[in-house]
């Protein structure tokens, strides 16, 4: 973090619509097997009308929301870091070569913690997925693959 900046200045890019001051930052597209979040040019305040647009499913299946990072109050925040971001960089492939447009990058917890590497993976993270891939389940549950065993010199 920058000098004079606190954790409360950072935004979680995978927040719930019910969190204080939540904003919409993207719309989920793609397929059920390969969802992609399409970032919005500007974030939008959460309104009942926007939430109603998600229809019969949860808003987090249709939209990506951002809100103030909950830090130690969040189940994904351990060892002074967001484990979703840490796991995303470690376990997901990049899905774009260029940094996607982002209305919150300047204050994004994931960007501040993991840098551009996380931005190139961010579009594939949907807050609530009906059929998450095994890798997404590992990321969300903070299960990390074991590092490869070093080969003994012969």
MDTraj code that builds the backbone (N, CA, C; nanometers):
import mdtraj as md
import numpy as np

residues = "UNK UNK UNK UNK UNK UNK UNK UNK UNK UNK UNK UNK UNK UNK UNK UNK UNK UNK UNK UNK UNK UNK UNK UNK UNK UNK UNK UNK UNK UNK UNK UNK UNK UNK UNK UNK UNK UNK UNK UNK UNK UNK UNK UNK UNK UNK UNK UNK UNK UNK UNK UNK UNK UNK UNK UNK UNK UNK UNK UNK UNK UNK UNK UNK UNK UNK UNK UNK UNK UNK UNK UNK UNK UNK UNK UNK UNK UNK UNK UNK UNK UNK UNK UNK UNK UNK UNK UNK UNK UNK UNK UNK UNK UNK UNK UNK UNK UNK UNK UNK UNK UNK UNK UNK UNK UNK UNK UNK UNK UNK UNK UNK UNK UNK UNK UNK UNK UNK UNK UNK UNK UNK UNK UNK UNK UNK UNK UNK UNK UNK UNK UNK UNK UNK UNK UNK UNK UNK UNK UNK UNK UNK UNK UNK UNK UNK UNK UNK UNK UNK UNK UNK UNK UNK".split()
xyz = np.array([
    [0.0830, -0.1188, 0.0000],
    [0.0000, 0.0000, 0.0000],
    [0.0869, 0.1244, 0.0000],
    [0.0303, 0.2295, -0.0512],
    [0.1029, 0.3552, -0.0557],
    [0.1052, 0.4187, 0.0826],
    [0.2039, 0.5038, 0.1059],
    [0.2129, 0.5742, 0.2334],
    [0.0863, 0.6561, 0.2558],
    [0.0345, 0.6512, 0.3758],
    [-0.0849, 0.7274, 0.4100],
    [-0.2146, 0.6601, 0.3680],
    [-0.2043, 0.5429, 0.3061],
    [-0.3237, 0.4720, 0.2611],
    [-0.3541, 0.3606, 0.3600],
    [-0.4806, 0.3403, 0.3888],
    [-0.5178, 0.2326, 0.4788],
    [-0.5957, 0.1277, 0.4023],
    [-0.6111, 0.0135, 0.4647],
    [-0.6864, -0.0948, 0.4039],
    [-0.8285, -0.0505, 0.3721],
    [-0.8825, 0.0417, 0.4512],
    [-1.0202, 0.0864, 0.4294],
    [-1.0354, 0.1707, 0.3032],
    [-0.9241, 0.2123, 0.2420],
    [-0.9298, 0.2879, 0.1164],
    [-0.9438, 0.1957, -0.0042],
    [-0.9206, 0.0662, 0.0143],
    [-0.9213, -0.0273, -0.0969],
    [-1.0598, -0.0873, -0.1193],
    [-1.0848, -0.1229, -0.2443],
    [-1.2140, -0.1795, -0.2816],
    [-1.2004, -0.3266, -0.3158],
    [-1.2967, -0.4039, -0.2726],
    [-1.3056, -0.5449, -0.3100],
    [-1.3786, -0.5519, -0.4430],
    [-1.3183, -0.6127, -0.5466],
    [-1.3834, -0.6208, -0.6768],
    [-1.4774, -0.7405, -0.6911],
    [-1.5041, -0.8092, -0.5814],
    [-1.5976, -0.9215, -0.5842],
    [-1.6886, -0.9135, -0.4629],
    [-1.7471, -0.7957, -0.4461],
    [-1.8315, -0.7677, -0.3302],
    [-1.9752, -0.8135, -0.3535],
    [-2.0539, -0.8029, -0.2521],
    [-2.1983, -0.8297, -0.2574],
    [-2.2704, -0.6983, -0.2818],
    [-2.3824, -0.7071, -0.3471],
    [-2.4608, -0.5863, -0.3765],
    [-2.5143, -0.5201, -0.2506],
    [-2.5177, -0.5946, -0.1422],
    [-2.5721, -0.5434, -0.0159],
    [-2.4675, -0.4741, 0.0713],
    [-2.3412, -0.4796, 0.0312],
    [-2.2372, -0.4155, 0.1109],
    [-2.2520, -0.2640, 0.1020],
    [-2.2073, -0.1927, 0.2046],
    [-2.2179, -0.0458, 0.2022],
    [-2.1486, 0.0152, 0.0804],
    [-2.2149, 0.1087, 0.0188],
    [-2.1605, 0.1835, -0.0951],
    [-2.1211, 0.0954, -0.2139],
    [-2.1859, -0.0198, -0.2289],
    [-2.1551, -0.1088, -0.3413],
    [-2.1863, -0.0405, -0.4739],
    [-2.1029, -0.0716, -0.5732],
    [-2.1235, -0.0216, -0.7088],
    [-2.1105, -0.1382, -0.8060],
    [-2.1781, -0.1268, -0.9197],
    [-2.1669, -0.2259, -1.0261],
    [-2.0440, -0.1898, -1.1090],
    [-1.9552, -0.2888, -1.1307],
    [-1.8344, -0.2627, -1.2100],
    [-1.8258, -0.3477, -1.3354],
    [-1.9162, -0.4460, -1.3490],
    [-1.9114, -0.5313, -1.4662],
    [-2.0365, -0.6141, -1.4825],
    [-2.0508, -0.6690, -1.6027],
    [-2.1635, -0.7549, -1.6364],
    [-2.1067, -0.8894, -1.6798],
    [-2.1653, -0.9975, -1.6304],
    [-2.1180, -1.1313, -1.6618],
    [-2.1720, -1.1739, -1.7981],
    [-2.0821, -1.2196, -1.8828],
    [-2.1177, -1.2743, -2.0130],
    [-2.0480, -1.4075, -2.0307],
    [-2.0263, -1.4469, -2.1541],
    [-1.9613, -1.5738, -2.1807],
    [-2.0597, -1.6882, -2.1689],
    [-2.0098, -1.8038, -2.1271],
    [-2.0933, -1.9227, -2.1118],
    [-2.0878, -1.9695, -1.9673],
    [-2.1742, -2.0658, -1.9341],
    [-2.1723, -2.1210, -1.7983],
    [-2.0374, -2.1863, -1.7694],
    [-1.9781, -2.2485, -1.8707],
    [-1.8491, -2.3161, -1.8531],
    [-1.7319, -2.2192, -1.8542],
    [-1.7496, -2.1075, -1.9214],
    [-1.6402, -2.0114, -1.9354],
    [-1.6952, -1.8682, -1.9250],
    [-1.7401, -1.8306, -1.8058],
    [-1.7957, -1.6949, -1.7912],
    [-1.6860, -1.5892, -1.8014],
    [-1.7243, -1.4711, -1.8462],
    [-1.6321, -1.3581, -1.8540],
    [-1.7048, -1.2332, -1.8092],
    [-1.6403, -1.1582, -1.7232],
    [-1.6956, -1.0311, -1.6785],
    [-1.6516, -0.9229, -1.7762],
    [-1.7479, -0.8519, -1.8267],
    [-1.7194, -0.7402, -1.9159],
    [-1.7240, -0.6136, -1.8301],
    [-1.6103, -0.5463, -1.8139],
    [-1.6066, -0.4282, -1.7272],
    [-1.6880, -0.3133, -1.7861],
    [-1.7418, -0.2335, -1.6976],
    [-1.8169, -0.1160, -1.7384],
    [-1.7231, 0.0033, -1.7472],
    [-1.7552, 0.0973, -1.8350],
    [-1.6742, 0.2188, -1.8492],
    [-1.6658, 0.2938, -1.7167],
    [-1.7801, 0.3041, -1.6502],
    [-1.7876, 0.3707, -1.5202],
    [-1.8696, 0.2841, -1.4272],
    [-1.8340, 0.2851, -1.3005],
    [-1.9137, 0.2097, -1.2042],
    [-2.0483, 0.2797, -1.1845],
    [-2.1489, 0.1995, -1.1509],
    [-2.2829, 0.2523, -1.1284],
    [-2.3269, 0.2218, -0.9862],
    [-2.3955, 0.3156, -0.9250],
    [-2.4507, 0.2916, -0.7924],
    [-2.5525, 0.1783, -0.8002],
    [-2.5586, 0.0964, -0.6973],
    [-2.6558, -0.0121, -0.6925],
    [-2.7924, 0.0471, -0.6600],
    [-2.8893, 0.0149, -0.7438],
    [-3.0272, 0.0604, -0.7231],
    [-3.1199, -0.0603, -0.7303],
    [-3.2400, -0.0488, -0.6770],
    [-3.3366, -0.1592, -0.6905],
    [-3.3627, -0.1941, -0.8370],
    [-3.3610, -0.0949, -0.9253],
    [-3.3855, -0.1204, -1.0672],
    [-3.2729, -0.2049, -1.1276],
    [-3.1500, -0.1759, -1.0919],
    [-3.0378, -0.2545, -1.1431],
    [-3.0455, -0.3967, -1.0885],
    [-3.0714, -0.4105, -0.9599],
    [-3.0792, -0.5442, -0.9008],
    [-3.1914, -0.6259, -0.9641],
    [-3.3023, -0.5619, -0.9983],
    [-3.4152, -0.6315, -1.0611],
    [-3.3779, -0.6860, -1.1988],
    [-3.2792, -0.6272, -1.2630],
    [-3.2370, -0.6720, -1.3960],
    [-3.1754, -0.8117, -1.3940],
    [-3.1343, -0.8580, -1.2766],
    [-3.0749, -0.9917, -1.2696],
    [-3.1815, -1.1004, -1.2792],
    [-3.3078, -1.0592, -1.2744],
    [-3.4164, -1.1550, -1.2923],
    [-3.4259, -1.2551, -1.1791],
    [-3.4460, -1.3806, -1.2132],
    [-3.4684, -1.4786, -1.1066],
    [-3.3412, -1.5260, -1.0376],
    [-3.2230, -1.4887, -1.0885],
    [-3.0984, -1.5354, -1.0277],
    [-3.0398, -1.4278, -0.9364],
    [-2.9404, -1.4650, -0.8622],
    [-2.8752, -1.3708, -0.7716],
    [-2.8034, -1.2615, -0.8522],
    [-2.8058, -1.1387, -0.8049],
    [-2.7361, -1.0305, -0.8756],
    [-2.5878, -1.0607, -0.8999],
    [-2.5232, -1.1339, -0.8093],
    [-2.3809, -1.1649, -0.8248],
    [-2.3542, -1.2711, -0.9314],
    [-2.4598, -1.3285, -0.9894],
    [-2.4435, -1.4194, -1.1026],
    [-2.4461, -1.3413, -1.2340],
    [-2.4945, -1.2176, -1.2286],
    [-2.5123, -1.1354, -1.3479],
    [-2.4181, -1.0159, -1.3495],
    [-2.3893, -0.9620, -1.2318],
    [-2.3083, -0.8415, -1.2203],
    [-2.1875, -0.8682, -1.1311],
    [-2.0812, -0.7873, -1.1490],
    [-1.9716, -0.7809, -1.0521],
    [-1.9881, -0.6504, -0.9782],
    [-1.9759, -0.6579, -0.8482],
    [-1.9891, -0.5417, -0.7615],
    [-1.8563, -0.5145, -0.6924],
    [-1.8358, -0.3916, -0.6571],
    [-1.7200, -0.3532, -0.5761],
    [-1.7711, -0.2750, -0.4564],
    [-1.7002, -0.2877, -0.3491],
    [-1.7308, -0.2120, -0.2272],
    [-1.6037, -0.2116, -0.1430],
    [-1.6079, -0.1372, -0.0354],
    [-1.4911, -0.1269, 0.0521],
    [-1.4466, -0.2667, 0.0966],
    [-1.3183, -0.2935, 0.0859],
    [-1.2612, -0.4211, 0.1299],
    [-1.2888, -0.4397, 0.2788],
    [-1.3390, -0.5561, 0.3134],
    [-1.3732, -0.5857, 0.4526],
    [-1.2525, -0.6352, 0.5327],
    [-1.1404, -0.6562, 0.4655],
    [-1.0140, -0.6993, 0.5276],
    [-1.0375, -0.8136, 0.6264],
    [-0.9982, -0.7975, 0.7497],
    [-1.0046, -0.9036, 0.8492],
    [-1.1435, -0.9576, 0.8778],
    [-1.2468, -0.8907, 0.8338],
    [-1.3841, -0.9383, 0.8527],
    [-1.4280, -1.0318, 0.7405],
    [-1.3449, -1.0522, 0.6416],
    [-1.3792, -1.1342, 0.5253],
    [-1.3135, -1.2715, 0.5373],
    [-1.3869, -1.3758, 0.5026],
    [-1.3320, -1.5117, 0.5108],
    [-1.2167, -1.5344, 0.4132],
    [-1.2059, -1.4496, 0.3109],
    [-1.0991, -1.4653, 0.2123],
    [-0.9739, -1.3843, 0.2473],
    [-0.9782, -1.3108, 0.3563],
    [-0.8647, -1.2275, 0.3936],
    [-0.7869, -1.2973, 0.5043],
    [-0.6707, -1.3490, 0.4686],
    [-0.5851, -1.4185, 0.5644],
    [-0.4412, -1.3772, 0.5401],
    [-0.3627, -1.3805, 0.6452],
    [-0.2205, -1.3446, 0.6341],
    [-0.2022, -1.2071, 0.5710],
    [-0.2907, -1.1147, 0.6081],
    [-0.2849, -0.9754, 0.5628],
    [-0.2981, -0.9610, 0.4110],
    [-0.3701, -1.0548, 0.3485],
    [-0.3870, -1.0504, 0.2034],
    [-0.5184, -1.1163, 0.1628],
    [-0.5694, -1.0754, 0.0483],
    [-0.6875, -1.1381, -0.0087],
    [-0.6447, -1.2687, -0.0749],
    [-0.6962, -1.3781, -0.0236],
    [-0.6572, -1.5083, -0.0767],
    [-0.7234, -1.5397, -0.2102],
    [-0.8330, -1.4713, -0.2440],
    [-0.8901, -1.4883, -0.3776],
    [-0.7916, -1.4362, -0.4825],
    [-0.7351, -1.3212, -0.4558],
    [-0.6374, -1.2640, -0.5494],
    [-0.5108, -1.3481, -0.5541],
    [-0.4627, -1.3886, -0.4385],
    [-0.3408, -1.4700, -0.4336],
    [-0.3602, -1.6013, -0.5089],
    [-0.4737, -1.6672, -0.4849],
    [-0.5023, -1.7928, -0.5529],
    [-0.5282, -1.7725, -0.7008],
    [-0.5934, -1.6631, -0.7357],
    [-0.6203, -1.6355, -0.8761],
    [-0.4919, -1.6237, -0.9562],
    [-0.3958, -1.5508, -0.9042],
    [-0.2680, -1.5345, -0.9751],
    [-0.1928, -1.6667, -0.9817],
    [-0.2021, -1.7438, -0.8769],
    [-0.1285, -1.8702, -0.8729],
    [-0.1930, -1.9778, -0.9603],
    [-0.3257, -1.9809, -0.9677],
    [-0.3921, -2.0974, -1.0259],
    [-0.4677, -2.0733, -1.1573],
    [-0.4962, -1.9502, -1.1910],
    [-0.5708, -1.9226, -1.3138],
    [-0.4771, -1.8793, -1.4255],
    [-0.5142, -1.9112, -1.5470],
    [-0.4406, -1.8627, -1.6627],
    [-0.4864, -1.7215, -1.6954],
    [-0.4011, -1.6456, -1.7568],
    [-0.4407, -1.5140, -1.8043],
    [-0.5426, -1.5321, -1.9152],
    [-0.6435, -1.4450, -1.9193],
    [-0.7447, -1.4536, -2.0247],
    [-0.7399, -1.3333, -2.1176],
    [-0.6492, -1.2417, -2.0913],
    [-0.6296, -1.1274, -2.1787],
    [-0.4843, -1.0825, -2.1695],
    [-0.4302, -1.0397, -2.2816],
    [-0.2928, -0.9896, -2.2815],
    [-0.2882, -0.8450, -2.2339],
    [-0.3919, -0.7709, -2.2661],
    [-0.3994, -0.6301, -2.2267],
    [-0.4769, -0.6168, -2.0962],
    [-0.4456, -0.5126, -2.0230],
    [-0.5234, -0.4878, -1.9016],
    [-0.6649, -0.4475, -1.9413],
    [-0.7653, -0.5143, -1.8846],
    [-0.9022, -0.4752, -1.9166],
    [-0.9321, -0.3361, -1.8602],
    [-1.0283, -0.2691, -1.9207],
    [-1.0723, -0.1420, -1.8628],
    [-1.1225, -0.1721, -1.7223],
    [-1.1027, -0.0778, -1.6335],
    [-1.1444, -0.1001, -1.4949],
    [-1.1738, 0.0341, -1.4293],
    [-1.2930, 0.0464, -1.3769],
    [-1.3319, 0.1725, -1.3137],
    [-1.2793, 0.1868, -1.1711],
    [-1.2226, 0.0775, -1.1141],
    [-1.1760, 0.0852, -0.9748],
    [-1.0270, 0.0538, -0.9573],
    [-0.9543, 0.0328, -1.0654],
    [-0.8150, -0.0136, -1.0538],
    [-0.7323, 0.0684, -0.9542],
    [-0.7489, 0.1981, -0.9520],
    [-0.6682, 0.2834, -0.8635],
    [-0.6851, 0.2466, -0.7163],
    [-0.7999, 0.1882, -0.6815],
    [-0.8266, 0.1528, -0.5419],
    [-0.8585, 0.0045, -0.5241],
    [-0.8282, -0.0760, -0.6223],
    [-0.8632, -0.2178, -0.6182],
    [-0.7669, -0.2968, -0.5290],
    [-0.8216, -0.3698, -0.4345],
    [-0.7417, -0.4546, -0.3453],
    [-0.6607, -0.5554, -0.4276],
    [-0.7250, -0.6197, -0.5249],
    [-0.6562, -0.7220, -0.6028],
    [-0.5403, -0.6627, -0.6819],
    [-0.5618, -0.5492, -0.7452],
    [-0.4539, -0.4851, -0.8227],
    [-0.3423, -0.4400, -0.7303],
    [-0.3771, -0.3793, -0.6192],
    [-0.2757, -0.3309, -0.5263],
    [-0.1926, -0.4458, -0.4722],
    [-0.2546, -0.5602, -0.4506],
    [-0.1861, -0.6750, -0.3928],
    [-0.1079, -0.7557, -0.4965],
    [-0.1675, -0.7823, -0.6116],
    [-0.1082, -0.8743, -0.7087],
    [-0.0658, -0.8088, -0.8394],
    [-0.1011, -0.6823, -0.8585],
    [-0.0611, -0.6107, -0.9784],
    [-0.1360, -0.6531, -1.1039],
    [-0.0758, -0.6208, -1.2167],
    [-0.1387, -0.6451, -1.3463],
    [-0.1654, -0.7930, -1.3712],
    [-0.0893, -0.8805, -1.3087],
    [-0.1114, -1.0242, -1.3271],
    [-0.2535, -1.0627, -1.2880],
    [-0.3062, -1.0017, -1.1832],
    [-0.4434, -1.0326, -1.1425],
    [-0.5435, -0.9695, -1.2381],
    [-0.5144, -0.8521, -1.2893],
    [-0.6052, -0.7868, -1.3839],
    [-0.6267, -0.8742, -1.5075],
    [-0.5238, -0.9449, -1.5499],
    [-0.5338, -1.0299, -1.6690],
    [-0.6120, -1.1577, -1.6423],
    [-0.6403, -1.1849, -1.5166],
    [-0.7185, -1.3021, -1.4773],
    [-0.8577, -1.2635, -1.4274],
    [-0.8734, -1.1410, -1.3884],
    [-0.9956, -1.0909, -1.3254],
    [-1.1241, -1.1179, -1.4042],
    [-1.1263, -1.1058, -1.5373],
    [-1.2524, -1.1238, -1.6099],
    [-1.3170, -1.2607, -1.5925],
    [-1.2415, -1.3613, -1.5511],
    [-1.3008, -1.4944, -1.5377],
    [-1.3559, -1.5219, -1.3989],
    [-1.3458, -1.4260, -1.3094],
    [-1.3963, -1.4470, -1.1739],
    [-1.5370, -1.3893, -1.1623],
    [-1.6306, -1.4793, -1.1370],
    [-1.7706, -1.4435, -1.1158],
    [-1.7987, -1.4727, -0.9695],
    [-1.8543, -1.3773, -0.8991],
    [-1.8726, -1.3912, -0.7548],
    [-1.9515, -1.5155, -0.7176],
    [-2.0621, -1.5402, -0.7849],
    [-2.1425, -1.6599, -0.7592],
    [-2.1611, -1.7361, -0.8892],
    [-2.1089, -1.8570, -0.8931],
    [-2.1235, -1.9433, -1.0098],
    [-2.2017, -2.0676, -0.9693],
    [-2.2983, -2.1059, -1.0506],
    [-2.3751, -2.2265, -1.0214],
    [-2.2905, -2.3518, -1.0359],
    [-2.2014, -2.3523, -1.1337],
    [-2.1162, -2.4680, -1.1581],
    [-1.9702, -2.4237, -1.1670],
    [-1.9110, -2.3878, -1.0536],
    [-1.7708, -2.3437, -1.0594],
    [-1.6791, -2.4590, -1.0990],
    [-1.5729, -2.4233, -1.1655],
    [-1.4740, -2.5243, -1.2033],
    [-1.4014, -2.5722, -1.0775],
    [-1.3391, -2.6886, -1.0847],
    [-1.2614, -2.7361, -0.9689],
    [-1.1553, -2.6345, -0.9253],
    [-1.0942, -2.5652, -1.0216],
    [-0.9925, -2.4654, -0.9868],
    [-1.0562, -2.3500, -0.9090],
    [-1.1732, -2.3041, -0.9521],
    [-1.2406, -2.1953, -0.8788],
    [-1.2752, -2.2391, -0.7372],
    [-1.3181, -2.3637, -0.7217],
    [-1.3489, -2.4147, -0.5875],
    [-1.2227, -2.4123, -0.5018],
    [-1.1096, -2.4519, -0.5596],
    [-0.9836, -2.4487, -0.4842],
    [-0.9480, -2.3056, -0.4439],
    [-0.9671, -2.2121, -0.5345],
    [-0.9330, -2.0727, -0.5050],
    [-1.0209, -2.0197, -0.3925],
    [-1.1501, -2.0450, -0.4016],
    [-1.2445, -1.9924, -0.3027],
    [-1.2241, -2.0576, -0.1660],
    [-1.1855, -2.1839, -0.1646],
    [-1.1658, -2.2536, -0.0372],
    [-1.0214, -2.2459, 0.0116],
    [-0.9383, -2.1719, -0.0632],
    [-0.7991, -2.1464, -0.0266],
    [-0.7141, -2.2726, -0.0252],
    [-0.7477, -2.3670, -0.1125],
    [-0.6664, -2.4877, -0.1266],
    [-0.5671, -2.4623, -0.2392],
    [-0.4399, -2.4687, -0.2083],
    [-0.3365, -2.4417, -0.3074],
    [-0.2675, -2.5721, -0.3454],
    [-0.2366, -2.5873, -0.4726],
    [-0.1638, -2.7080, -0.5126],
    [-0.0257, -2.7094, -0.4475],
    [0.0217, -2.8284, -0.4199],
    [0.1543, -2.8414, -0.3615],
    [0.2579, -2.8002, -0.4649],
    [0.3641, -2.7335, -0.4217],
    [0.4689, -2.6991, -0.5174],
    [0.5325, -2.8261, -0.5716],
    [0.5816, -2.8216, -0.6955],
    [0.6449, -2.9418, -0.7526],
    [0.7646, -2.9827, -0.6686],
    [0.7844, -3.1108, -0.6592],
    [0.8986, -3.1620, -0.5834],
    [1.0266, -3.1339, -0.6614],
    [1.1273, -3.0902, -0.5898],
    [1.2570, -3.0657, -0.6546],
    [1.3207, -3.1994, -0.6896],
    [1.3753, -3.2077, -0.8063],
    [1.4398, -3.3320, -0.8475],
    [1.5800, -3.3363, -0.7860],
    [1.6117, -3.4487, -0.7345],
    [1.7451, -3.4658, -0.6737],
    [1.8501, -3.4710, -0.7842],
    [1.9588, -3.4055, -0.7595],
    [2.0705, -3.4081, -0.8571],
    [2.1326, -3.5460, -0.8566],
    [2.1630, -3.5965, -0.9743],
    [2.2226, -3.7300, -0.9838],
    [2.3688, -3.7189, -1.0115],
])
top = md.Topology()
chain = top.add_chain()
for i, resn in enumerate(residues, 1):
    res = top.add_residue(resn, chain, resSeq=i)
    for name in ("N", "CA", "C"):
        top.add_atom(name, md.element.get_by_symbol(name[0]), res)
traj = md.Trajectory(xyz[None], top)
